[in-house]
Amino acid sequence: MHTAARQMHLSQPAASKMLRDLEAYFGFQIFERQPRAMVPTELGTQVVRHATILLNDTDRLVEDIQFMHEGGYGRLIIGAIPAAAPEILPAAIAALKRRRPRLAISIDEQSSDRLLQALEYKQLDLVIGRLTHVSQHNLFDFEPLLEEPLRVVARRDHPLAGATEVGLAELSRWPWILHPLSSPMRRVFEEALAEAGIASPADTIETTSTQTTLQLLLSSDMLAVLPRSVLKRPLASGQYVTLPLIIGKPLDYYGIITRKHQPLSAATAELVSELRQQVRMAAPV
């Protein structure tokens, strides 16, 4: 309470009274008072969630107005999974920038679970990714774009390079670079191991960064599982090879994810149109 009061430029008794008034208005306790902490109650957690969304929305309004007042042409903040970043998204952004050269664009590349949380809290305008839980259909609209077969990749002089046949049991003994357990890609990998009755690899590094993964592959005997589209350019460089094994079923389609029942800005709508066009033009890899 002392910290909150200081940030609001109020005395602590005044801030405490405001909280009591809010709790009286809602008819329930928002925070449980503990000796050294204020912990949201179950209902209070929902109040905090909606308050955070409102604050982020207000901050974005102020930021956009200030940006345009200073001569800018708006801002677009995009969340994208690595599979969408190599070709489809950059091509769509380039086409959009040709029409809106002064539009400021930011890209946040992470796993779908993290991006969807940021989208829910209005920190992003849209996400190119995957829904990670069936309940998210209540929060977001999803338009599928492409599905992604997963390949096992290694450096070109890896001991397994050139093998005509490899199995999951053999691969599980090697060190791996993997996405976090919460990601759809990791889930496909773990499900494939479970169906084959094989334990998860014990020697792993977790990262969502494609660039970090590729650099680690070059300097070690580690293996990685990556989407097909991410591998097009690395394979063309001759530094990497894919092993003769596809992990599990293809990842579910990734697509355009936006907040449900909320209109898109003009720039966001144009980007969506460009993404659709890029998918129509995309040739199989």
ABEGO torsion letter per residue (X at the ends): XAAAAAAAGBBAAAAAAAAAAAAAAAGBBABBBBAABBBBBAAAAAAAAAAAAAAAAAAAAAAAAAAAAAGBAEBBBBBBBAAAAAAAAAAAAAAAAAABAABBBBBBBBBAAAAAAAAAAGABABBBBBBABAAAAAABBBBBABBBBBBBBBBAABAABGBABBBAAAAAABBBBBBBAABAAAAAAAAAAAAAGBBBBABBBBBABAAAAAAAAAABABBBBBBAAAAAAAAAAGABBBBBBBBEBBBBBBBBBBBBGBBBBAAAAAAAAAAAAAAAABBBX
